[in-house]
């Protein structure tokens, strides 16, 4: 069974839309996936309420068939050497 850690960042209140906004990042075995999340909780909502709503919204968005995803993997990028491209030297 794999464990996925979550991180909620960038929490702000958008007065124009009367909602809270945040970025929820899921840290899993294949890298990081970041999803925007929203909550229509009242302005005086506590963090536990907001985090529950952000997580629920992010999971809904993440599993939606039409979801756009940004996945950052933690694999190392190898820089080609001049031996790989002798004509470039």
PDB file as gemmi writes it, atoms N, CA and C in Angstrom:
CRYST1    1.000    1.000    1.000  90.00  90.00  90.00 P 1                      
ATOM      1  N   UNK A   1       0.845  -1.171   0.000  1.00  0.00           N  
ATOM      2  CA  UNK A   1       0.000   0.000   0.000  1.00  0.00           C  
ATOM      3  C   UNK A   1       0.897   1.243   0.000  1.00  0.00           C  
ATOM      4  N   UNK A   2       0.611   2.183  -0.893  1.00  0.00           N  
ATOM      5  CA  UNK A   2       1.432   3.381  -0.964  1.00  0.00           C  
ATOM      6  C   UNK A   2       0.843   4.481  -0.092  1.00  0.00           C  
ATOM      7  N   UNK A   3       1.716   5.336   0.391  1.00  0.00           N  
ATOM      8  CA  UNK A   3       1.282   6.467   1.210  1.00  0.00           C  
ATOM      9  C   UNK A   3       1.455   7.728   0.396  1.00  0.00           C  
ATOM     10  N   UNK A   4       0.463   8.577   0.428  1.00  0.00           N  
ATOM     11  CA  UNK A   4       0.525   9.849  -0.262  1.00  0.00           C  
ATOM     12  C   UNK A   4       0.419  10.949   0.776  1.00  0.00           C  
ATOM     13  N   UNK A   5       1.385  11.830   0.767  1.00  0.00           N  
ATOM     14  CA  UNK A   5       1.360  12.980   1.675  1.00  0.00           C  
ATOM     15  C   UNK A   5       0.756  14.157   0.924  1.00  0.00           C  
ATOM     16  N   UNK A   6       0.087  15.038   1.651  1.00  0.00           N  
ATOM     17  CA  UNK A   6      -0.482  16.225   1.024  1.00  0.00           C  
ATOM     18  C   UNK A   6       0.084  17.476   1.663  1.00  0.00           C  
ATOM     19  N   UNK A   7       0.130  18.516   0.876  1.00  0.00           N  
ATOM     20  CA  UNK A   7       0.602  19.821   1.344  1.00  0.00           C  
ATOM     21  C   UNK A   7      -0.365  20.868   0.812  1.00  0.00           C  
ATOM     22  N   UNK A   8      -0.857  21.726   1.690  1.00  0.00           N  
ATOM     23  CA  UNK A   8      -1.754  22.812   1.293  1.00  0.00           C  
ATOM     24  C   UNK A   8      -0.970  24.113   1.425  1.00  0.00           C  
ATOM     25  N   UNK A   9      -0.895  24.858   0.339  1.00  0.00           N  
ATOM     26  CA  UNK A   9      -0.116  26.101   0.364  1.00  0.00           C  
ATOM     27  C   UNK A   9      -0.860  27.212  -0.375  1.00  0.00           C  
ATOM     28  N   UNK A  10      -0.390  28.416  -0.180  1.00  0.00           N  
ATOM     29  CA  UNK A  10      -0.930  29.560  -0.893  1.00  0.00           C  
ATOM     30  C   UNK A  10      -2.374  29.872  -0.567  1.00  0.00           C  
ATOM     31  N   UNK A  11      -2.773  29.659   0.676  1.00  0.00           N  
ATOM     32  CA  UNK A  11      -4.167  29.914   1.053  1.00  0.00           C  
ATOM     33  C   UNK A  11      -4.437  31.414   1.031  1.00  0.00           C  
ATOM     34  N   UNK A  12      -5.498  31.793   0.359  1.00  0.00           N  
ATOM     35  CA  UNK A  12      -5.905  33.201   0.330  1.00  0.00           C  
ATOM     36  C   UNK A  12      -7.415  33.288   0.183  1.00  0.00           C  
ATOM     37  N   UNK A  13      -7.954  34.421   0.572  1.00  0.00           N  
ATOM     38  CA  UNK A  13      -9.385  34.653   0.426  1.00  0.00           C  
ATOM     39  C   UNK A  13      -9.608  35.551  -0.784  1.00  0.00           C  
ATOM     40  N   UNK A  14     -10.437  35.114  -1.703  1.00  0.00           N  
ATOM     41  CA  UNK A  14     -10.767  35.872  -2.899  1.00  0.00           C  
ATOM     42  C   UNK A  14     -12.107  36.560  -2.647  1.00  0.00           C  
ATOM     43  N   UNK A  15     -12.071  37.840  -2.312  1.00  0.00           N  
ATOM     44  CA  UNK A  15     -13.292  38.575  -1.976  1.00  0.00           C  
ATOM     45  C   UNK A  15     -14.228  38.714  -3.179  1.00  0.00           C  
ATOM     46  N   UNK A  16     -13.674  38.818  -4.372  1.00  0.00           N  
ATOM     47  CA  UNK A  16     -14.503  38.966  -5.570  1.00  0.00           C  
ATOM     48  C   UNK A  16     -15.393  37.749  -5.796  1.00  0.00           C  
ATOM     49  N   UNK A  17     -14.859  36.558  -5.494  1.00  0.00           N  
ATOM     50  CA  UNK A  17     -15.629  35.321  -5.673  1.00  0.00           C  
ATOM     51  C   UNK A  17     -16.175  34.776  -4.362  1.00  0.00           C  
ATOM     52  N   UNK A  18     -15.892  35.458  -3.250  1.00  0.00           N  
ATOM     53  CA  UNK A  18     -16.338  35.043  -1.914  1.00  0.00           C  
ATOM     54  C   UNK A  18     -15.967  33.588  -1.625  1.00  0.00           C  
ATOM     55  N   UNK A  19     -14.680  33.278  -1.812  1.00  0.00           N  
ATOM     56  CA  UNK A  19     -14.199  31.917  -1.543  1.00  0.00           C  
ATOM     57  C   UNK A  19     -12.730  31.931  -1.180  1.00  0.00           C  
ATOM     58  N   UNK A  20     -12.308  30.868  -0.524  1.00  0.00           N  
ATOM     59  CA  UNK A  20     -10.897  30.646  -0.246  1.00  0.00           C  
ATOM     60  C   UNK A  20     -10.297  29.851  -1.407  1.00  0.00           C  
ATOM     61  N   UNK A  21      -9.013  30.081  -1.667  1.00  0.00           N  
ATOM     62  CA  UNK A  21      -8.303  29.364  -2.719  1.00  0.00           C  
ATOM     63  C   UNK A  21      -6.979  28.856  -2.157  1.00  0.00           C  
ATOM     64  N   UNK A  22      -6.536  27.730  -2.663  1.00  0.00           N  
ATOM     65  CA  UNK A  22      -5.255  27.162  -2.225  1.00  0.00           C  
ATOM     66  C   UNK A  22      -4.719  26.235  -3.303  1.00  0.00           C  
ATOM     67  N   UNK A  23      -3.480  25.833  -3.135  1.00  0.00           N  
ATOM     68  CA  UNK A  23      -2.865  24.843  -4.000  1.00  0.00           C  
ATOM     69  C   UNK A  23      -2.596  23.607  -3.143  1.00  0.00           C  
ATOM     70  N   UNK A  24      -3.151  22.478  -3.555  1.00  0.00           N  
ATOM     71  CA  UNK A  24      -2.943  21.221  -2.833  1.00  0.00           C  
ATOM     72  C   UNK A  24      -1.965  20.379  -3.643  1.00  0.00           C  
ATOM     73  N   UNK A  25      -0.882  19.969  -3.005  1.00  0.00           N  
ATOM     74  CA  UNK A  25       0.123  19.147  -3.668  1.00  0.00           C  
ATOM     75  C   UNK A  25       0.126  17.766  -3.038  1.00  0.00           C  
ATOM     76  N   UNK A  26      -0.015  16.759  -3.885  1.00  0.00           N  
ATOM     77  CA  UNK A  26       0.037  15.362  -3.455  1.00  0.00           C  
ATOM     78  C   UNK A  26       1.443  14.855  -3.744  1.00  0.00           C  
ATOM     79  N   UNK A  27       2.113  14.331  -2.710  1.00  0.00           N  
ATOM     80  CA  UNK A  27       3.463  13.776  -2.843  1.00  0.00           C  
ATOM     81  C   UNK A  27       3.326  12.261  -2.814  1.00  0.00           C  
ATOM     82  N   UNK A  28       3.522  11.613  -3.952  1.00  0.00           N  
ATOM     83  CA  UNK A  28       3.370  10.161  -4.027  1.00  0.00           C  
ATOM     84  C   UNK A  28       4.610   9.497  -4.582  1.00  0.00           C  
ATOM     85  N   UNK A  29       4.517   8.199  -4.816  1.00  0.00           N  
ATOM     86  CA  UNK A  29       5.686   7.454  -5.286  1.00  0.00           C  
ATOM     87  C   UNK A  29       6.139   7.857  -6.689  1.00  0.00           C  
ATOM     88  N   UNK A  30       5.285   8.504  -7.474  1.00  0.00           N  
ATOM     89  CA  UNK A  30       5.641   8.879  -8.839  1.00  0.00           C  
ATOM     90  C   UNK A  30       5.917  10.368  -8.990  1.00  0.00           C  
ATOM     91  N   UNK A  31       6.062  11.081  -7.886  1.00  0.00           N  
ATOM     92  CA  UNK A  31       6.359  12.496  -7.951  1.00  0.00           C  
ATOM     93  C   UNK A  31       5.285  13.329  -7.271  1.00  0.00           C  
ATOM     94  N   UNK A  32       5.199  14.585  -7.684  1.00  0.00           N  
ATOM     95  CA  UNK A  32       4.265  15.532  -7.082  1.00  0.00           C  
ATOM     96  C   UNK A  32       3.201  15.920  -8.104  1.00  0.00           C  
ATOM     97  N   UNK A  33       1.969  16.019  -7.633  1.00  0.00           N  
ATOM     98  CA  UNK A  33       0.877  16.508  -8.463  1.00  0.00           C  
ATOM     99  C   UNK A  33       0.221  17.653  -7.717  1.00  0.00           C  
ATOM    100  N   UNK A  34       0.132  18.814  -8.368  1.00  0.00           N  
ATOM    101  CA  UNK A  34      -0.450  20.005  -7.751  1.00  0.00           C  
ATOM    102  C   UNK A  34      -1.807  20.297  -8.374  1.00  0.00           C  
ATOM    103  N   UNK A  35      -2.782  20.607  -7.517  1.00  0.00           N  
ATOM    104  CA  UNK A  35      -4.155  20.834  -7.953  1.00  0.00           C  
ATOM    105  C   UNK A  35      -4.697  22.077  -7.250  1.00  0.00           C  
ATOM    106  N   UNK A  36      -5.315  23.004  -7.980  1.00  0.00           N  
ATOM    107  CA  UNK A  36      -5.959  24.132  -7.308  1.00  0.00           C  
ATOM    108  C   UNK A  36      -7.203  23.649  -6.573  1.00  0.00           C  
ATOM    109  N   UNK A  37      -7.506  24.272  -5.460  1.00  0.00           N  
ATOM    110  CA  UNK A  37      -8.686  23.883  -4.675  1.00  0.00           C  
ATOM    111  C   UNK A  37      -9.391  25.133  -4.158  1.00  0.00           C  
ATOM    112  N   UNK A  38     -10.695  24.991  -3.943  1.00  0.00           N  
ATOM    113  CA  UNK A  38     -11.521  26.126  -3.537  1.00  0.00           C  
ATOM    114  C   UNK A  38     -12.449  25.721  -2.406  1.00  0.00           C  
ATOM    115  N   UNK A  39     -12.821  26.705  -1.587  1.00  0.00           N  
ATOM    116  CA  UNK A  39     -13.756  26.479  -0.489  1.00  0.00           C  
ATOM    117  C   UNK A  39     -14.638  27.720  -0.340  1.00  0.00           C  
ATOM    118  N   UNK A  40     -15.930  27.478  -0.201  1.00  0.00           N  
ATOM    119  CA  UNK A  40     -16.880  28.573   0.034  1.00  0.00           C  
ATOM    120  C   UNK A  40     -17.219  28.692   1.511  1.00  0.00           C  
ATOM    121  N   UNK A  41     -16.274  28.288   2.351  1.00  0.00           N  
ATOM    122  CA  UNK A  41     -16.466  28.391   3.809  1.00  0.00           C  
ATOM    123  C   UNK A  41     -16.556  29.867   4.199  1.00  0.00           C  
ATOM    124  N   UNK A  42     -17.182  30.150   5.326  1.00  0.00           N  
ATOM    125  CA  UNK A  42     -17.266  31.548   5.774  1.00  0.00           C  
ATOM    126  C   UNK A  42     -15.883  32.131   6.063  1.00  0.00           C  
ATOM    127  N   UNK A  43     -15.797  33.434   6.017  1.00  0.00           N  
ATOM    128  CA  UNK A  43     -14.522  34.132   6.185  1.00  0.00           C  
ATOM    129  C   UNK A  43     -13.842  33.809   7.517  1.00  0.00           C  
ATOM    130  N   UNK A  44     -14.610  33.448   8.534  1.00  0.00           N  
ATOM    131  CA  UNK A  44     -14.032  33.133   9.844  1.00  0.00           C  
ATOM    132  C   UNK A  44     -13.856  31.631  10.080  1.00  0.00           C  
ATOM    133  N   UNK A  45     -13.826  30.852   8.998  1.00  0.00           N  
ATOM    134  CA  UNK A  45     -13.664  29.395   9.128  1.00  0.00           C  
ATOM    135  C   UNK A  45     -12.299  29.056   9.703  1.00  0.00           C  
ATOM    136  N   UNK A  46     -12.242  27.973  10.469  1.00  0.00           N  
ATOM    137  CA  UNK A  46     -10.956  27.558  11.035  1.00  0.00           C  
ATOM    138  C   UNK A  46     -10.179  26.716  10.017  1.00  0.00           C  
ATOM    139  N   UNK A  47      -8.890  26.518  10.315  1.00  0.00           N  
ATOM    140  CA  UNK A  47      -8.018  25.827   9.369  1.00  0.00           C  
ATOM    141  C   UNK A  47      -8.460  24.389   9.116  1.00  0.00           C  
ATOM    142  N   UNK A  48      -8.940  23.693  10.148  1.00  0.00           N  
ATOM    143  CA  UNK A  48      -9.363  22.298   9.962  1.00  0.00           C  
ATOM    144  C   UNK A  48     -10.511  22.206   8.953  1.00  0.00           C  
ATOM    145  N   UNK A  49     -11.460  23.114   9.044  1.00  0.00           N  
ATOM    146  CA  UNK A  49     -12.578  23.129   8.104  1.00  0.00           C  
ATOM    147  C   UNK A  49     -12.080  23.414   6.691  1.00  0.00           C  
ATOM    148  N   UNK A  50     -11.226  24.422   6.563  1.00  0.00           N  
ATOM    149  CA  UNK A  50     -10.692  24.765   5.247  1.00  0.00           C  
ATOM    150  C   UNK A  50      -9.876  23.628   4.648  1.00  0.00           C  
ATOM    151  N   UNK A  51      -9.002  23.029   5.449  1.00  0.00           N  
ATOM    152  CA  UNK A  51      -8.153  21.963   4.911  1.00  0.00           C  
ATOM    153  C   UNK A  51      -8.977  20.759   4.467  1.00  0.00           C  
ATOM    154  N   UNK A  52     -10.035  20.415   5.207  1.00  0.00           N  
ATOM    155  CA  UNK A  52     -10.918  19.320   4.792  1.00  0.00           C  
ATOM    156  C   UNK A  52     -11.577  19.635   3.455  1.00  0.00           C  
ATOM    157  N   UNK A  53     -12.072  20.859   3.303  1.00  0.00           N  
ATOM    158  CA  UNK A  53     -12.735  21.233   2.062  1.00  0.00           C  
ATOM    159  C   UNK A  53     -11.751  21.324   0.898  1.00  0.00           C  
ATOM    160  N   UNK A  54     -10.547  21.855   1.161  1.00  0.00           N  
ATOM    161  CA  UNK A  54      -9.537  21.904   0.106  1.00  0.00           C  
ATOM    162  C   UNK A  54      -9.169  20.502  -0.364  1.00  0.00           C  
ATOM    163  N   UNK A  55      -8.960  19.595   0.568  1.00  0.00           N  
ATOM    164  CA  UNK A  55      -8.584  18.231   0.214  1.00  0.00           C  
ATOM    165  C   UNK A  55      -9.692  17.552  -0.587  1.00  0.00           C  
ATOM    166  N   UNK A  56     -10.926  17.702  -0.140  1.00  0.00           N  
ATOM    167  CA  UNK A  56     -12.062  17.098  -0.841  1.00  0.00           C  
ATOM    168  C   UNK A  56     -12.181  17.659  -2.266  1.00  0.00           C  
ATOM    169  N   UNK A  57     -12.052  18.980  -2.401  1.00  0.00           N  
ATOM    170  CA  UNK A  57     -12.153  19.608  -3.716  1.00  0.00           C  
ATOM    171  C   UNK A  57     -11.001  19.176  -4.622  1.00  0.00           C  
ATOM    172  N   UNK A  58      -9.788  19.138  -4.069  1.00  0.00           N  
ATOM    173  CA  UNK A  58      -8.623  18.741  -4.864  1.00  0.00           C  
ATOM    174  C   UNK A  58      -8.732  17.297  -5.345  1.00  0.00           C  
ATOM    175  N   UNK A  59      -9.202  16.406  -4.477  1.00  0.00           N  
ATOM    176  CA  UNK A  59      -9.373  15.003  -4.885  1.00  0.00           C  
ATOM    177  C   UNK A  59     -10.423  14.870  -5.978  1.00  0.00           C  
ATOM    178  N   UNK A  60     -11.499  15.645  -5.882  1.00  0.00           N  
ATOM    179  CA  UNK A  60     -12.536  15.631  -6.920  1.00  0.00           C  
ATOM    180  C   UNK A  60     -11.950  16.103  -8.244  1.00  0.00           C  
ATOM    181  N   UNK A  61     -11.195  17.190  -8.195  1.00  0.00           N  
ATOM    182  CA  UNK A  61     -10.585  17.724  -9.419  1.00  0.00           C  
ATOM    183  C   UNK A  61      -9.524  16.770  -9.980  1.00  0.00           C  
ATOM    184  N   UNK A  62      -8.771  16.139  -9.110  1.00  0.00           N  
ATOM    185  CA  UNK A  62      -7.704  15.239  -9.535  1.00  0.00           C  
ATOM    186  C   UNK A  62      -8.254  14.008 -10.254  1.00  0.00           C  
ATOM    187  N   UNK A  63      -9.385  13.519  -9.797  1.00  0.00           N  
ATOM    188  CA  UNK A  63      -9.940  12.295 -10.373  1.00  0.00           C  
ATOM    189  C   UNK A  63     -10.936  12.555 -11.498  1.00  0.00           C  
ATOM    190  N   UNK A  64     -11.218  13.812 -11.809  1.00  0.00           N  
ATOM    191  CA  UNK A  64     -12.135  14.137 -12.906  1.00  0.00           C  
ATOM    192  C   UNK A  64     -11.507  13.704 -14.228  1.00  0.00           C  
ATOM    193  N   UNK A  65     -12.299  13.079 -15.104  1.00  0.00           N  
ATOM    194  CA  UNK A  65     -11.743  12.601 -16.382  1.00  0.00           C  
ATOM    195  C   UNK A  65     -11.138  13.715 -17.243  1.00  0.00           C  
ATOM    196  N   UNK A  66     -11.648  14.913 -17.136  1.00  0.00           N  
ATOM    197  CA  UNK A  66     -11.161  16.004 -17.982  1.00  0.00           C  
ATOM    198  C   UNK A  66     -10.119  16.870 -17.284  1.00  0.00           C  
ATOM    199  N   UNK A  67      -9.597  16.403 -16.173  1.00  0.00           N  
ATOM    200  CA  UNK A  67      -8.665  17.211 -15.379  1.00  0.00           C  
ATOM    201  C   UNK A  67      -7.335  17.417 -16.093  1.00  0.00           C  
ATOM    202  N   UNK A  68      -6.861  18.645 -16.045  1.00  0.00           N  
ATOM    203  CA  UNK A  68      -5.505  18.936 -16.495  1.00  0.00           C  
ATOM    204  C   UNK A  68      -4.593  18.717 -15.305  1.00  0.00           C  
ATOM    205  N   UNK A  69      -3.471  18.098 -15.526  1.00  0.00           N  
ATOM    206  CA  UNK A  69      -2.588  17.775 -14.420  1.00  0.00           C  
ATOM    207  C   UNK A  69      -1.177  18.284 -14.670  1.00  0.00           C  
ATOM    208  N   UNK A  70      -0.531  18.693 -13.597  1.00  0.00           N  
ATOM    209  CA  UNK A  70       0.874  19.040 -13.654  1.00  0.00           C  
ATOM    210  C   UNK A  70       1.581  18.085 -12.700  1.00  0.00           C  
ATOM    211  N   UNK A  71       2.376  17.198 -13.236  1.00  0.00           N  
ATOM    212  CA  UNK A  71       3.071  16.207 -12.424  1.00  0.00           C  
ATOM    213  C   UNK A  71       4.567  16.476 -12.522  1.00  0.00           C  
ATOM    214  N   UNK A  72       5.183  16.648 -11.370  1.00  0.00           N  
ATOM    215  CA  UNK A  72       6.630  16.839 -11.320  1.00  0.00           C  
ATOM    216  C   UNK A  72       7.261  15.575 -10.768  1.00  0.00           C  
ATOM    217  N   UNK A  73       8.072  14.947 -11.564  1.00  0.00           N  
ATOM    218  CA  UNK A  73       8.751  13.746 -11.091  1.00  0.00           C  
ATOM    219  C   UNK A  73      10.093  14.135 -10.506  1.00  0.00           C  
ATOM    220  N   UNK A  74      10.604  13.279  -9.693  1.00  0.00           N  
ATOM    221  CA  UNK A  74      11.856  13.575  -9.011  1.00  0.00           C  
ATOM    222  C   UNK A  74      13.007  12.767  -9.590  1.00  0.00           C  
ATOM    223  N   UNK A  75      12.961  12.506 -10.886  1.00  0.00           N  
ATOM    224  CA  UNK A  75      14.047  11.781 -11.522  1.00  0.00           C  
ATOM    225  C   UNK A  75      15.136  12.762 -11.921  1.00  0.00           C  
ATOM    226  N   UNK A  76      16.342  12.302 -11.900  1.00  0.00           N  
ATOM    227  CA  UNK A  76      17.472  13.155 -12.254  1.00  0.00           C  
ATOM    228  C   UNK A  76      17.540  13.324 -13.768  1.00  0.00           C  
ATOM    229  N   UNK A  77      17.861  14.507 -14.193  1.00  0.00           N  
ATOM    230  CA  UNK A  77      18.033  14.777 -15.613  1.00  0.00           C  
ATOM    231  C   UNK A  77      19.520  14.698 -15.916  1.00  0.00           C  
ATOM    232  N   UNK A  78      19.855  13.884 -16.905  1.00  0.00           N  
ATOM    233  CA  UNK A  78      21.261  13.721 -17.248  1.00  0.00           C  
ATOM    234  C   UNK A  78      21.629  14.718 -18.345  1.00  0.00           C  
ATOM    235  N   UNK A  79      22.725  15.377 -18.145  1.00  0.00           N  
ATOM    236  CA  UNK A  79      23.233  16.310 -19.143  1.00  0.00           C  
ATOM    237  C   UNK A  79      24.126  15.544 -20.094  1.00  0.00           C  
ATOM    238  N   UNK A  80      23.858  15.667 -21.388  1.00  0.00           N  
ATOM    239  CA  UNK A  80      24.715  14.953 -22.335  1.00  0.00           C  
ATOM    240  C   UNK A  80      26.149  15.472 -22.288  1.00  0.00           C  
ATOM    241  N   UNK A  81      27.071  14.582 -22.473  1.00  0.00           N  
ATOM    242  CA  UNK A  81      28.482  14.975 -22.482  1.00  0.00           C  
ATOM    243  C   UNK A  81      28.947  15.104 -23.932  1.00  0.00           C  
ATOM    244  N   UNK A  82      30.139  15.631 -24.123  1.00  0.00           N  
ATOM    245  CA  UNK A  82      30.672  15.761 -25.476  1.00  0.00           C  
ATOM    246  C   UNK A  82      30.970  14.390 -26.078  1.00  0.00           C  
ATOM    247  N   UNK A  83      31.111  13.368 -25.239  1.00  0.00           N  
ATOM    248  CA  UNK A  83      31.318  12.017 -25.752  1.00  0.00           C  
ATOM    249  C   UNK A  83      30.059  11.509 -26.446  1.00  0.00           C  
ATOM    250  N   UNK A  84      28.880  11.964 -25.960  1.00  0.00           N  
ATOM    251  CA  UNK A  84      27.618  11.551 -26.573  1.00  0.00           C  
ATOM    252  C   UNK A  84      27.433  12.205 -27.937  1.00  0.00           C  
ATOM    253  N   UNK A  85      28.022  13.395 -28.097  1.00  0.00           N  
ATOM    254  CA  UNK A  85      27.885  14.182 -29.335  1.00  0.00           C  
ATOM    255  C   UNK A  85      29.265  14.659 -29.781  1.00  0.00           C  
ATOM    256  N   UNK A  86      30.077  13.787 -30.362  1.00  0.00           N  
ATOM    257  CA  UNK A  86      31.449  14.170 -30.702  1.00  0.00           C  
ATOM    258  C   UNK A  86      31.517  15.305 -31.738  1.00  0.00           C  
ATOM    259  N   UNK A  87      30.515  15.427 -32.587  1.00  0.00           N  
ATOM    260  CA  UNK A  87      30.521  16.474 -33.602  1.00  0.00           C  
ATOM    261  C   UNK A  87      30.265  17.858 -33.012  1.00  0.00           C  
ATOM    262  N   UNK A  88      29.788  17.935 -31.779  1.00  0.00           N  
ATOM    263  CA  UNK A  88      29.494  19.213 -31.130  1.00  0.00           C  
ATOM    264  C   UNK A  88      30.723  19.781 -30.424  1.00  0.00           C  
ATOM    265  N   UNK A  89      31.772  19.018 -30.299  1.00  0.00           N  
ATOM    266  CA  UNK A  89      32.939  19.475 -29.547  1.00  0.00           C  
ATOM    267  C   UNK A  89      33.805  20.440 -30.301  1.00  0.00           C  
TER     268      UNK A  89                                                      
END                                                                             
